[in-house]
């Protein structure tokens, strides 16, 4: 028997919170799970350990990110397996990123089969064309224009953008030589500067952007960006 969408949100939120608390020593204050078609996003709020807070005060952000990257890399196989059990779907891709300045985080699961019907998401939300154009401009500045761009609104506060075909030849060579983690840190630092120091998104969405996250799957030559915005109306997702 499959879980209802609300039950799935509660189960995933509880599991992610426990997993992070057990391995980081402190879990997030709240976990906000959104489900739509083949996407599931897990938004973490007020997630920073006492040790990380000290490192932040000492401006050691890269140290925090490297430690978190190693922990998450070790946790993902177990997390992915658990997600496949409770969703009864093959999890094809997992992305994650942190907003240390906001003490926030994001985990994105992409499944082979839809979690919900396609009608659960909006592919014609306010500002979609402008968003794709702005993301393409950012991609051009950071590497090259994506070969394909897709955007959808999972709910009034969660917008997902997917880019395919964004790696340039020198990046592919760095990946082949084993510098994937370094490349990801450099790309994240560069692209998040463009995402955070950008007044266009407020105009595009016609609402305030609270958080933005970005991650890549180099094997698939693919990237996922998630925006958390102030909702125009109250959504139906569950806060845990």
N, C-alpha and C positions, 0 to 999 in steps of 0.2 A: 504493500500500500504506500503510495507516494504521499509525501508531506504537502500540506497546503502551502501557499506562498508565505503566509504569515508564520506558520510553523517552521518553514525552511529558514526564514530570516532569523527567527529566535534561536534555532539550533546552530546555525552558522555563527551568529553573533556570540553565543555562549562559548562555542568551541574556540573561536579565534581569541577571545578574551582570556580564556584559561591557558591556551597554548603560549601566548605572549607572557602572561604572568609567570608561568612555570619556568620559562627559559630566559626571560629578561629580569626576573625578580620583581617586576611591577607591570601590571596590565594597564590598558587604556581606561580612562574614566567612563567612556561610553563608546559603543560600537554601533554604527549605523549601516545596515545592510540593505542594498537596493538590488532588485532582480528584474531583468527585462530581456526577453528573447534569449540570446546566447551569452549575455553578459551578467555577471554578478560582481558588484563592487562592495567593498568593505571599508568604510571610512572610520578611522580611529581618531578619537579626540583626547587631548590631555594625556599624551603618552610620551613620557620621558622619565628615566630613572634618576635617582639622586646623584649617581656617579656621572651620568651624562649631563646633568645640570651644571655640575662643577666644571666639566670639560667645555661646556658652552660658555661659561663665564671666562674661561681661559682662551676662548676663540679657537678651540680644537675641534671644529666641526667635522673636518675630514676624518679624524680618528673615530668619531662616533659613527659616521657613515660606513667606514671600513669594517668596524666591529659588527654593526647591524647587518651588513651585506653577508658576512661570513656566517652569522647566526641564521639568517633567513635562508641561505643556500642549504644549510644542513637541515632546516625544518621543512622545507618545501616538499620533499618526497612524501613524508608522513602526512603533511597537510593535504596535499593533492589526493593521496589515497583515501583519506577520511572524507574529503569532499565528494569523491566519486561514489563512496558507499552511501552517504546520506542523500545525494541528489540523484543517484542511479543513472548518472551520465558520465561520459568520458570527458575529463577536463583536459582540453587541448593546450591551453596556454595559461601561464600565471605571470602577472606583472605586479611590482610593488615599488613604492617610493615614499619618501618622508618629507614632511614640512616642519623641520625642526624649529623654525621661527614661530610657528603656530602650535608646536607640540602635537602635530597631527601626522597621520599616515594614511596610506591607501593600498589596498590589495585588490587586484582585479583577476577574476577567474573567467575564462572563455571556454565554453563547452562545445562539443561536437553537435549535440542535439539541443534544441531550445529548452530553457528552463520554463518559459512561458510562451504564449502565442505572440506573434509579431505585433499584434494590436496593442500589446502592453507598453510599447515604446512609441515615441513620437519621432518620425524621421522628417517632419516638416515644422520644426519648432522655430520660434522667432530668432532671426539672425543666423540661420544655418549657412546660407551661401556666403555671408560676410565672414563667418567663423572659418569656413574652409579656405577662404581667400587669405585670411590673416595667418592661419597655420601654414599655408603654402609659402607665404612671405618669410615667416620665421625659419622654415625649413631651408629656403634658399640662402638665407644669411648664415645658417649653421652648417649646412652641407649642400643639399640640392633639393629641388622641388620633388615632392613625392610622386610616384607614378600613379598612385590611387589614393583618394581621401574619402573617408566615410565618417559621418557624424550622426548621433542620435541623442535624444533626451530620455533617460531612463525614468525620471520623475522630475517634479518641479525644482529640485535642488541638485540634480546630478546629470552632467552632460559628458558624453564620451566621444572622443575623436580618435580615429584609427588611420594610420598612414602606412602604406605599403610601398616598397621600393624606394628607400631613402638613403641607403649606404653608397658612398662613393668608393672608387677603386682603392684609394689609400687606406680607407677604413677596413675594407674587406681584407687587405693584406695584413693590417695590424691584428685583426681577428685570427687570421690563419697562423700568425707567428706567436699567438698566445697572449695577446695584450687586450683581451676582451674587457676585463674588469677596469683597467686603466682607461680604455676608450669610453666605457660607459660613464665613468666618473667625470671625464672631460666633457662629454656630450651633455650630461645632465647639468653640470655647472653652467655651460654655455646656454643651453636652451631655456633653463629656468630663469636666467637673467632676462631673456627676451619675454618670457611669460609673465614674470613678476613686474618688470619695469615697462608695462604696456597699458596705456590708458584706453586702448581700443576695445578691449573685452567688455568693459562696463557699458560702452555705447552699443556694442554688438548684441549683448544679452538683455540690455535695458534693465539691468539689475546688478547689484554688487557681486563681485567674485570674492569668495571667502578663502578658497584654497585652489591650487592647481598642482597636478602631479604628472610625471612623465616617466616612462620606462620603455625598454626595447627588448625584442627577441631577435638577436643578430642572426640566428640560423634561418629565421623566416624573413629577415630583412623587413621587420615590421615594428611599429611603435604605437603605444596607446597613451593618450593624454586624457586625464579626467579633470573636469572643472566642478567645484562645489560652489554653488551660487545661492544667493538669498532667494527663496521661492516667491513667485508672484502669487501663488495660492498654496494652501497647505496640501502636501501630498499624502499618500496612503501608506508610505513605508513605515517601518517599525524602528523606533529608537530603543536601544537596550542599554 
